[in-house]
Amino acid sequence: MTAQEAHDHDRILVKHAVTGRMFVNSGADDVTYTLERSAEGGAILSIRGIPPWLAEDIRGVRRELNVFHFEEPPGLPPVKHWFYVGEKDVVYDEASSTLTIETGAEITYKPDEYWA
């Protein structure tokens, strides 16, 4: 499966944990991303296509961010990953319009195991 095919069945969300404000939804927004697991149990998410004003909004609440990664392969149950940013870093590179979010611990859950 190519990276593009994987993204056809995956999506990421970046939300403000306190207010629930949606900052990024890769399923609806014109962005591309990479998600790499870190050795500490979190992940490093790089999102390309973020305008400066949105990066500023996100960085303004960087300690209160939730990052979600949804794997939704055809014919298989979805897998949801929840990452909390906390004390990790959020950096913006204006030249490439790339926001990089380092996350802390990950919680993975499979909704089909909770609801029949």
VMD Tcl script that builds the backbone (N, CA, C; Angstrom):
set m [mol new atoms 348]
animate dup $m
set s [atomselect $m all]
$s set {name element resname resid chain x y z} {
  {N N MET 1 A 0.856 -1.187 0.000}
  {CA C MET 1 A 0.000 0.000 0.000}
  {C C MET 1 A 0.894 1.239 0.000}
  {N N THR 2 A 0.602 2.168 -0.872}
  {CA C THR 2 A 1.390 3.400 -0.924}
  {C C THR 2 A 0.989 4.335 0.202}
  {N N ALA 3 A 1.817 5.366 0.442}
  {CA C ALA 3 A 1.490 6.352 1.481}
  {C C ALA 3 A 0.171 7.042 1.163}
  {N N GLN 4 A -0.072 7.340 -0.117}
  {CA C GLN 4 A -1.328 8.000 -0.494}
  {C C GLN 4 A -2.514 7.081 -0.231}
  {N N GLU 5 A -2.374 5.796 -0.576}
  {CA C GLU 5 A -3.467 4.860 -0.314}
  {C C GLU 5 A -3.739 4.747 1.180}
  {N N ALA 6 A -2.692 4.772 1.988}
  {CA C ALA 6 A -2.877 4.734 3.443}
  {C C ALA 6 A -3.652 5.954 3.899}
  {N N HIS 7 A -3.304 7.133 3.384}
  {CA C HIS 7 A -4.006 8.356 3.778}
  {C C HIS 7 A -5.441 8.380 3.268}
  {N N ASP 8 A -5.739 7.617 2.219}
  {CA C ASP 8 A -7.122 7.527 1.753}
  {C C ASP 8 A -8.001 6.866 2.805}
  {N N HIS 9 A -7.391 6.100 3.707}
  {CA C HIS 9 A -8.147 5.370 4.725}
  {C C HIS 9 A -7.759 5.783 6.140}
  {N N ASP 10 A -6.978 6.832 6.251}
  {CA C ASP 10 A -6.571 7.390 7.532}
  {C C ASP 10 A -6.930 8.866 7.546}
  {N N ARG 11 A -7.044 9.406 8.730}
  {CA C ARG 11 A -7.191 10.857 8.852}
  {C C ARG 11 A -6.693 11.294 10.211}
  {N N ILE 12 A -6.333 12.543 10.280}
  {CA C ILE 12 A -5.890 13.114 11.549}
  {C C ILE 12 A -6.767 14.309 11.879}
  {N N LEU 13 A -6.937 14.533 13.176}
  {CA C LEU 13 A -7.642 15.700 13.688}
  {C C LEU 13 A -6.740 16.359 14.712}
  {N N VAL 14 A -6.720 17.683 14.721}
  {CA C VAL 14 A -6.033 18.440 15.760}
  {C C VAL 14 A -7.095 19.323 16.396}
  {N N LYS 15 A -7.303 19.145 17.713}
  {CA C LYS 15 A -8.377 19.858 18.409}
  {C C LYS 15 A -7.856 20.491 19.691}
  {N N HIS 16 A -8.537 21.552 20.104}
  {CA C HIS 16 A -8.266 22.160 21.401}
  {C C HIS 16 A -8.992 21.320 22.448}
  {N N ALA 17 A -8.246 20.786 23.410}
  {CA C ALA 17 A -8.821 19.882 24.405}
  {C C ALA 17 A -9.864 20.555 25.284}
  {N N VAL 18 A -9.718 21.846 25.544}
  {CA C VAL 18 A -10.609 22.536 26.480}
  {C C VAL 18 A -11.932 22.931 25.819}
  {N N THR 19 A -11.864 23.563 24.652}
  {CA C THR 19 A -13.079 24.067 24.003}
  {C C THR 19 A -13.638 23.131 22.947}
  {N N GLY 20 A -12.817 22.172 22.489}
  {CA C GLY 20 A -13.250 21.277 21.424}
  {C C GLY 20 A -13.086 21.870 20.038}
  {N N ARG 21 A -12.497 23.065 19.941}
  {CA C ARG 21 A -12.318 23.699 18.633}
  {C C ARG 21 A -11.490 22.806 17.717}
  {N N MET 22 A -12.008 22.589 16.515}
  {CA C MET 22 A -11.306 21.798 15.512}
  {C C MET 22 A -10.361 22.732 14.760}
  {N N PHE 23 A -9.073 22.415 14.781}
  {CA C PHE 23 A -8.089 23.192 14.040}
  {C C PHE 23 A -7.791 22.571 12.683}
  {N N VAL 24 A -7.605 21.254 12.664}
  {CA C VAL 24 A -7.238 20.561 11.430}
  {C C VAL 24 A -8.009 19.255 11.354}
  {N N ASN 25 A -8.581 18.993 10.187}
  {CA C ASN 25 A -9.234 17.728 9.874}
  {C C ASN 25 A -8.743 17.331 8.487}
  {N N SER 26 A -7.833 16.367 8.424}
  {CA C SER 26 A -7.251 16.011 7.130}
  {C C SER 26 A -8.278 15.434 6.164}
  {N N GLY 27 A -9.424 15.001 6.675}
  {CA C GLY 27 A -10.475 14.497 5.806}
  {C C GLY 27 A -11.233 15.592 5.086}
  {N N ALA 28 A -11.137 16.825 5.581}
  {CA C ALA 28 A -11.882 17.938 4.991}
  {C C ALA 28 A -10.984 19.095 4.559}
  {N N ASP 29 A -9.830 19.224 5.185}
  {CA C ASP 29 A -8.943 20.354 4.901}
  {C C ASP 29 A -7.918 19.984 3.826}
  {N N ASP 30 A -7.422 20.996 3.122}
  {CA C ASP 30 A -6.436 20.795 2.063}
  {C C ASP 30 A -5.033 20.749 2.672}
  {N N VAL 31 A -4.741 19.651 3.367}
  {CA C VAL 31 A -3.450 19.455 4.019}
  {C C VAL 31 A -2.936 18.052 3.692}
  {N N THR 32 A -1.634 17.876 3.856}
  {CA C THR 32 A -1.022 16.547 3.805}
  {C C THR 32 A -0.250 16.377 5.098}
  {N N TYR 33 A 0.017 15.139 5.474}
  {CA C TYR 33 A 0.688 14.929 6.747}
  {C C TYR 33 A 1.509 13.656 6.753}
  {N N THR 34 A 2.441 13.623 7.689}
  {CA C THR 34 A 3.156 12.402 8.039}
  {C C THR 34 A 3.034 12.237 9.549}
  {N N LEU 35 A 2.944 11.008 9.983}
  {CA C LEU 35 A 2.844 10.687 11.401}
  {C C LEU 35 A 3.853 9.592 11.695}
  {N N GLU 36 A 4.800 9.898 12.564}
  {CA C GLU 36 A 5.833 8.935 12.931}
  {C C GLU 36 A 5.791 8.713 14.433}
  {N N ARG 37 A 5.806 7.453 14.848}
  {CA C ARG 37 A 5.824 7.136 16.269}
  {C C ARG 37 A 7.184 7.500 16.850}
  {N N SER 38 A 7.192 8.031 18.066}
  {CA C SER 38 A 8.448 8.380 18.731}
  {C C SER 38 A 8.836 7.272 19.705}
  {N N ALA 39 A 10.095 7.249 20.076}
  {CA C ALA 39 A 10.596 6.228 20.996}
  {C C ALA 39 A 9.973 6.362 22.384}
  {N N GLU 40 A 9.478 7.554 22.723}
  {CA C GLU 40 A 8.906 7.802 24.052}
  {C C GLU 40 A 7.438 7.398 24.166}
  {N N GLY 41 A 6.849 6.866 23.093}
  {CA C GLY 41 A 5.459 6.434 23.160}
  {C C GLY 41 A 4.468 7.408 22.571}
  {N N GLY 42 A 4.925 8.536 22.091}
  {CA C GLY 42 A 4.050 9.495 21.433}
  {C C GLY 42 A 4.262 9.436 19.934}
  {N N ALA 43 A 4.151 10.590 19.296}
  {CA C ALA 43 A 4.337 10.653 17.850}
  {C C ALA 43 A 4.793 12.049 17.461}
  {N N ILE 44 A 5.295 12.137 16.235}
  {CA C ILE 44 A 5.631 13.425 15.640}
  {C C ILE 44 A 4.779 13.556 14.392}
  {N N LEU 45 A 3.923 14.551 14.396}
  {CA C LEU 45 A 2.997 14.803 13.304}
  {C C LEU 45 A 3.440 16.060 12.572}
  {N N SER 46 A 3.690 15.938 11.269}
  {CA C SER 46 A 4.027 17.097 10.434}
  {C C SER 46 A 2.893 17.305 9.446}
  {N N ILE 47 A 2.299 18.505 9.489}
  {CA C ILE 47 A 1.155 18.823 8.639}
  {C C ILE 47 A 1.553 19.951 7.695}
  {N N ARG 48 A 1.476 19.689 6.401}
  {CA C ARG 48 A 1.791 20.700 5.391}
  {C C ARG 48 A 0.506 21.319 4.863}
  {N N GLY 49 A 0.577 22.636 4.614}
  {CA C GLY 49 A -0.587 23.349 4.103}
  {C C GLY 49 A -1.276 24.190 5.162}
  {N N ILE 50 A -0.587 24.468 6.258}
  {CA C ILE 50 A -1.161 25.249 7.359}
  {C C ILE 50 A -0.829 26.730 7.151}
  {N N PRO 51 A -1.842 27.591 7.070}
  {CA C PRO 51 A -1.562 29.020 6.931}
  {C C PRO 51 A -1.021 29.610 8.237}
  {N N PRO 52 A -0.247 30.701 8.143}
  {CA C PRO 52 A 0.366 31.291 9.347}
  {C C PRO 52 A -0.633 31.638 10.445}
  {N N TRP 53 A -1.801 32.171 10.099}
  {CA C TRP 53 A -2.775 32.562 11.126}
  {C C TRP 53 A -3.264 31.347 11.911}
  {N N LEU 54 A -3.431 30.209 11.226}
  {CA C LEU 54 A -3.888 29.001 11.911}
  {C C LEU 54 A -2.774 28.433 12.784}
  {N N ALA 55 A -1.552 28.462 12.279}
  {CA C ALA 55 A -0.413 28.001 13.085}
  {C C ALA 55 A -0.298 28.825 14.363}
  {N N GLU 56 A -0.527 30.126 14.260}
  {CA C GLU 56 A -0.469 30.993 15.439}
  {C C GLU 56 A -1.561 30.617 16.443}
  {N N ASP 57 A -2.775 30.362 15.945}
  {CA C ASP 57 A -3.876 29.940 16.823}
  {C C ASP 57 A -3.540 28.625 17.526}
  {N N ILE 58 A -3.011 27.681 16.781}
  {CA C ILE 58 A -2.687 26.377 17.348}
  {C C ILE 58 A -1.564 26.504 18.374}
  {N N ARG 59 A -0.525 27.244 18.031}
  {CA C ARG 59 A 0.593 27.416 18.970}
  {C C ARG 59 A 0.155 28.152 20.235}
  {N N GLY 60 A -0.873 28.985 20.122}
  {CA C GLY 60 A -1.371 29.713 21.285}
  {C C GLY 60 A -1.974 28.812 22.351}
  {N N VAL 61 A -2.413 27.618 21.963}
  {CA C VAL 61 A -2.985 26.662 22.925}
  {C C VAL 61 A -2.225 25.331 22.881}
  {N N ARG 62 A -0.962 25.391 22.533}
  {CA C ARG 62 A -0.169 24.175 22.286}
  {C C ARG 62 A -0.138 23.208 23.465}
  {N N ARG 63 A -0.277 23.672 24.669}
  {CA C ARG 63 A -0.258 22.778 25.834}
  {C C ARG 63 A -1.607 22.095 26.051}
  {N N GLU 64 A -2.602 22.492 25.272}
  {CA C GLU 64 A -3.967 21.970 25.436}
  {C C GLU 64 A -4.473 21.308 24.157}
  {N N LEU 65 A -3.558 20.722 23.385}
  {CA C LEU 65 A -3.951 20.103 22.118}
  {C C LEU 65 A -4.162 18.606 22.262}
  {N N ASN 66 A -5.150 18.116 21.563}
  {CA C ASN 66 A -5.351 16.687 21.359}
  {C C ASN 66 A -5.142 16.411 19.882}
  {N N VAL 67 A -4.459 15.331 19.584}
  {CA C VAL 67 A -4.263 14.879 18.212}
  {C C VAL 67 A -4.894 13.495 18.116}
  {N N PHE 68 A -5.699 13.306 17.097}
  {CA C PHE 68 A -6.342 12.019 16.868}
  {C C PHE 68 A -5.911 11.482 15.511}
  {N N HIS 69 A -5.652 10.194 15.468}
  {CA C HIS 69 A -5.346 9.517 14.214}
  {C C HIS 69 A -6.336 8.364 14.088}
  {N N PHE 70 A -7.101 8.383 13.007}
  {CA C PHE 70 A -8.100 7.346 12.764}
  {C C PHE 70 A -7.651 6.493 11.590}
  {N N GLU 71 A -7.523 5.193 11.830}
  {CA C GLU 71 A -7.256 4.241 10.759}
  {C C GLU 71 A -8.585 3.584 10.417}
  {N N GLU 72 A -9.007 3.699 9.155}
  {CA C GLU 72 A -10.315 3.196 8.747}
  {C C GLU 72 A -10.188 2.366 7.467}
  {N N PRO 73 A -9.481 1.226 7.542}
  {CA C PRO 73 A -9.289 0.410 6.346}
  {C C PRO 73 A -10.606 -0.220 5.890}
  {N N PRO 74 A -10.825 -0.310 4.585}
  {CA C PRO 74 A -12.077 -0.892 4.086}
  {C C PRO 74 A -12.246 -2.344 4.552}
  {N N GLY 75 A -13.426 -2.643 5.053}
  {CA C GLY 75 A -13.742 -4.005 5.470}
  {C C GLY 75 A -13.206 -4.411 6.828}
  {N N LEU 76 A -12.517 -3.499 7.509}
  {CA C LEU 76 A -11.971 -3.815 8.831}
  {C C LEU 76 A -12.474 -2.797 9.849}
  {N N PRO 77 A -12.525 -3.174 11.132}
  {CA C PRO 77 A -12.955 -2.210 12.153}
  {C C PRO 77 A -11.961 -1.050 12.264}
  {N N PRO 78 A -12.448 0.137 12.572}
  {CA C PRO 78 A -11.543 1.285 12.732}
  {C C PRO 78 A -10.689 1.150 13.984}
  {N N VAL 79 A -9.535 1.798 13.950}
  {CA C VAL 79 A -8.647 1.894 15.103}
  {C C VAL 79 A -8.413 3.376 15.341}
  {N N LYS 80 A -8.596 3.808 16.591}
  {CA C LYS 80 A -8.449 5.228 16.925}
  {C C LYS 80 A -7.273 5.409 17.874}
  {N N HIS 81 A -6.469 6.421 17.570}
  {CA C HIS 81 A -5.307 6.746 18.395}
  {C C HIS 81 A -5.488 8.173 18.907}
  {N N TRP 82 A -5.299 8.352 20.194}
  {CA C TRP 82 A -5.446 9.671 20.819}
  {C C TRP 82 A -4.114 10.032 21.435}
  {N N PHE 83 A -3.592 11.193 21.052}
  {CA C PHE 83 A -2.331 11.708 21.570}
  {C C PHE 83 A -2.592 13.038 22.264}
  {N N TYR 84 A -1.945 13.244 23.392}
  {CA C TYR 84 A -2.025 14.514 24.102}
  {C C TYR 84 A -0.677 15.207 23.971}
  {N N VAL 85 A -0.671 16.493 23.676}
  {CA C VAL 85 A 0.577 17.215 23.457}
  {C C VAL 85 A 1.234 17.586 24.778}
  {N N GLY 86 A 0.509 18.208 25.690}
  {CA C GLY 86 A 1.059 18.562 26.994}
  {C C GLY 86 A 2.302 19.423 26.901}
  {N N GLU 87 A 3.387 18.959 27.468}
  {CA C GLU 87 A 4.636 19.736 27.514}
  {C C GLU 87 A 5.504 19.559 26.278}
  {N N LYS 88 A 5.060 18.809 25.314}
  {CA C LYS 88 A 5.843 18.606 24.093}
  {C C LYS 88 A 5.791 19.862 23.231}
  {N N ASP 89 A 6.520 19.854 22.113}
  {CA C ASP 89 A 6.684 21.073 21.325}
  {C C ASP 89 A 5.781 21.117 20.089}
  {N N VAL 90 A 5.429 22.333 19.690}
  {CA C VAL 90 A 4.683 22.596 18.466}
  {C C VAL 90 A 5.446 23.695 17.734}
  {N N VAL 91 A 5.919 23.390 16.521}
  {CA C VAL 91 A 6.756 24.324 15.782}
  {C C VAL 91 A 6.156 24.561 14.408}
  {N N TYR 92 A 6.326 25.780 13.909}
  {CA C TYR 92 A 5.811 26.127 12.585}
  {C C TYR 92 A 6.934 26.637 11.704}
  {N N ASP 93 A 7.004 26.106 10.491}
  {CA C ASP 93 A 7.953 26.577 9.488}
  {C C ASP 93 A 7.147 27.274 8.395}
  {N N GLU 94 A 7.190 28.609 8.412}
  {CA C GLU 94 A 6.375 29.388 7.478}
  {C C GLU 94 A 6.798 29.172 6.030}
  {N N ALA 95 A 8.087 28.971 5.786}
  {CA C ALA 95 A 8.576 28.798 4.410}
  {C C ALA 95 A 7.930 27.590 3.734}
  {N N SER 96 A 7.684 26.519 4.494}
  {CA C SER 96 A 7.071 25.318 3.911}
  {C C SER 96 A 5.617 25.133 4.343}
  {N N SER 97 A 5.084 26.082 5.114}
  {CA C SER 97 A 3.717 25.995 5.649}
  {C C SER 97 A 3.492 24.692 6.412}
  {N N THR 98 A 4.526 24.274 7.159}
  {CA C THR 98 A 4.463 22.993 7.874}
  {C C THR 98 A 4.432 23.211 9.378}
  {N N LEU 99 A 3.421 22.634 9.993}
  {CA C LEU 99 A 3.292 22.638 11.444}
  {C C LEU 99 A 3.723 21.258 11.935}
  {N N THR 100 A 4.652 21.224 12.883}
  {CA C THR 100 A 5.116 19.953 13.441}
  {C C THR 100 A 4.725 19.902 14.910}
  {N N ILE 101 A 3.991 18.849 15.257}
  {CA C ILE 101 A 3.488 18.664 16.614}
  {C C ILE 101 A 4.115 17.402 17.182}
  {N N GLU 102 A 4.824 17.555 18.290}
  {CA C GLU 102 A 5.343 16.400 19.011}
  {C C GLU 102 A 4.330 16.085 20.109}
  {N N THR 103 A 3.910 14.839 20.183}
  {CA C THR 103 A 2.895 14.468 21.162}
  {C C THR 103 A 3.489 13.614 22.276}
  {N N GLY 104 A 2.746 13.553 23.362}
  {CA C GLY 104 A 3.124 12.699 24.482}
  {C C GLY 104 A 2.530 11.319 24.306}
  {N N ALA 105 A 2.078 10.741 25.376}
  {CA C ALA 105 A 1.586 9.368 25.390}
  {C C ALA 105 A 0.405 9.165 24.449}
  {N N GLU 106 A 0.251 7.923 24.026}
  {CA C GLU 106 A -0.796 7.526 23.095}
  {C C GLU 106 A -1.755 6.563 23.766}
  {N N ILE 107 A -3.034 6.754 23.503}
  {CA C ILE 107 A -4.058 5.787 23.897}
  {C C ILE 107 A -4.666 5.262 22.601}
  {N N THR 108 A -4.663 3.952 22.434}
  {CA C THR 108 A -5.244 3.335 21.242}
  {C C THR 108 A -6.492 2.573 21.662}
  {N N TYR 109 A -7.551 2.725 20.884}
  {CA C TYR 109 A -8.748 1.956 21.187}
  {C C TYR 109 A -9.465 1.576 19.914}
  {N N LYS 110 A -10.211 0.482 20.026}
  {CA C LYS 110 A -10.974 -0.053 18.903}
  {C C LYS 110 A -12.445 -0.001 19.285}
  {N N PRO 111 A -13.200 0.909 18.660}
  {CA C PRO 111 A -14.606 1.075 19.051}
  {C C PRO 111 A -15.425 -0.216 18.982}
  {N N ASP 112 A -15.089 -1.121 18.061}
  {CA C ASP 112 A -15.879 -2.351 17.948}
  {C C ASP 112 A -15.725 -3.253 19.171}
  {N N GLU 113 A -14.707 -2.996 19.996}
  {CA C GLU 113 A -14.540 -3.775 21.223}
  {C C GLU 113 A -15.402 -3.249 22.358}
  {N N TYR 114 A -15.979 -2.056 22.172}
  {CA C TYR 114 A -16.810 -1.447 23.216}
  {C C TYR 114 A -18.301 -1.493 22.885}
  {N N TRP 115 A -18.616 -1.435 21.605}
  {CA C TRP 115 A -20.013 -1.448 21.180}
  {C C TRP 115 A -20.226 -2.590 20.221}
  {N N ALA 116 A -21.227 -3.378 20.461}
  {CA C ALA 116 A -21.497 -4.521 19.572}
  {C C ALA 116 A -22.433 -4.107 18.467}
}
mol reanalyze $m
mol bondsrecalc $m
mol representation Tube
mol addrep $m
